[in-house]
Each structure stands twice: as C-alpha cells, then as structure tokens.
Amino acid sequence: MKLITRILITSLLVVLISYLMKGVQVADVWDAIIVAVVLGLLNLFVKPVLVILTLPVTVITLGLFLLVINALIILLCDKLVDGFSVNSFWTALFFSIILSLSQSIMYKFIGESK
C-alpha cells in the first residue's frame, strides 16, 4: 500500500509541476503514473551506479553534483516515456529540485518517511 501511495503522490506531483513549469509536458495521467514508476526504477538501479562512478566529482563539489545526476535521471526518463518531455537540462534540473522538495513535503504531510 505504501508503494502505491508513493507512486500516486509522485504522479500527482509530476502532473502539477508540468502545469506550472514551461518546458515540462505530460500527455495524461497514465503517462504521469508511468513516469513515477520509471523514475522509481531509475532511482533504484541507475542512480547508485552513477553516484559511485562520479564520487570524486561529488566530493569535490560537496554533493552538488548529485543535482546534476538527478537532472540526468529526469532526462533519461524523458527518453524512455513517450508521453513525458523535458525541453532542456536546466528545466530537468529545476524539475528534479521541485519534485524532490514537494515529495518530501507531501510524505511528511501524510506521515511517511522518505
């Protein structure tokens, strides 16, 4: 139940952020659900590999390079999901920051830890 709740919250936030940000488009709610699932899978399997490979750069930048990794994950999701598009790297960066912050707030609001 917790996983389904997280997917639904993330898909709701993806739709909401896409309406608020220029440069991010989601075709419909089903595509937003697919984006939430794909982002979860990418964060589970691809992100740890990228973090390990870029560890020296991440240490030198005091962790700020993790924002770049998050933007790359968003851009990879853009390529994998047909009904989801992000115009540029900077849009993906801002989208990932807003999505992460809003997920943290929503999970705190409903009582789930991230």
C-alpha positions as CSV (number, residue, x, y, z in Angstrom):
1,M,0.0,0.0,0.0
2,K,2.9,2.3,0.8
3,L,4.4,1.8,-2.7
4,I,1.1,2.6,-4.4
5,T,0.7,5.7,-2.3
6,R,4.1,6.9,-3.2
7,I,3.6,6.3,-6.9
8,L,0.2,8.1,-6.8
9,I,1.7,11.1,-4.9
10,T,4.7,11.3,-7.3
11,S,2.4,11.1,-10.4
12,L,0.2,13.8,-9.0
13,L,3.2,16.0,-8.4
14,V,4.5,15.3,-11.9
15,V,1.2,16.5,-13.3
16,L,1.1,19.5,-11.1
17,I,4.7,20.6,-11.8
18,S,4.2,20.1,-15.5
19,Y,1.3,22.5,-15.4
20,L,3.3,25.1,-13.5
21,M,6.6,24.8,-15.4
22,K,7.2,25.7,-19.0
23,G,9.3,23.1,-20.7
24,V,7.8,20.0,-19.0
25,Q,4.9,18.3,-20.6
26,V,2.9,15.2,-19.6
27,A,0.3,13.9,-22.0
28,D,-2.1,12.5,-19.5
29,V,-2.5,10.9,-16.0
30,W,-1.5,7.5,-17.2
31,D,1.8,8.8,-18.5
32,A,2.4,10.5,-15.2
33,I,1.9,7.2,-13.4
34,I,4.4,5.6,-15.9
35,V,6.8,8.5,-15.2
36,A,6.5,7.9,-11.5
37,V,7.2,4.1,-11.9
38,V,10.1,4.7,-14.3
39,L,11.6,7.4,-12.0
40,G,11.4,5.0,-9.1
41,L,13.1,2.2,-11.1
42,L,15.8,4.6,-12.4
43,N,16.5,5.8,-8.9
44,L,16.7,2.3,-7.7
45,F,19.0,0.8,-10.4
46,V,20.8,3.6,-12.4
47,K,21.3,6.3,-9.8
48,P,23.5,4.3,-7.4
49,V,25.8,3.3,-10.3
50,L,26.1,7.0,-11.4
51,V,26.7,8.1,-7.8
52,I,29.6,5.6,-7.4
53,L,31.1,6.4,-10.8
54,T,31.0,10.2,-10.1
55,L,32.0,10.0,-6.4
56,P,35.2,12.1,-6.8
57,V,33.4,14.9,-8.6
58,T,30.6,14.7,-6.0
59,V,33.1,15.0,-3.1
60,I,34.9,17.9,-4.8
61,T,31.6,19.8,-5.3
62,L,30.4,19.0,-1.8
63,G,27.5,17.0,-3.0
64,L,26.1,19.5,-5.5
65,F,26.9,17.1,-8.4
66,L,24.0,14.9,-7.1
67,L,21.7,17.6,-8.5
68,V,23.2,17.0,-11.9
69,I,22.7,13.3,-11.5
70,N,19.1,13.9,-10.6
71,A,18.6,16.0,-13.8
72,L,20.2,13.3,-15.9
73,I,17.8,10.8,-14.4
74,I,14.9,13.1,-15.4
75,L,16.3,13.4,-18.9
76,L,16.7,9.6,-19.2
77,C,13.1,9.2,-18.1
78,D,12.2,11.7,-20.8
79,K,13.7,9.4,-23.4
80,L,12.1,6.3,-22.0
81,V,8.5,7.6,-21.6
82,D,6.7,8.8,-24.7
83,G,4.1,11.0,-23.1
84,F,6.7,12.9,-21.0
85,S,9.0,15.5,-22.3
86,V,11.5,17.9,-20.8
87,N,13.0,20.7,-23.0
88,S,16.4,21.2,-21.6
89,F,18.9,20.2,-19.0
90,W,18.2,23.3,-16.9
91,T,14.5,22.5,-17.0
92,A,15.2,19.0,-15.8
93,L,17.4,20.3,-13.0
94,F,14.7,22.7,-11.7
95,F,12.0,20.0,-12.2
96,S,14.1,17.5,-10.1
97,I,14.6,20.0,-7.4
98,I,11.0,21.0,-7.2
99,L,9.9,17.3,-7.4
100,S,12.2,16.3,-4.6
101,L,11.2,19.1,-2.3
102,S,7.5,18.6,-2.9
103,Q,7.8,14.8,-2.4
104,S,9.5,15.4,0.9
105,I,6.7,17.8,2.0
106,M,3.9,15.5,0.9
107,Y,5.5,12.4,2.5
108,K,5.9,14.4,5.7
109,F,2.3,15.7,5.5
110,I,0.8,12.2,5.1
111,G,3.2,10.7,7.7
112,E,5.5,8.6,5.6
113,S,9.3,8.8,5.8
114,K,11.3,9.1,2.5
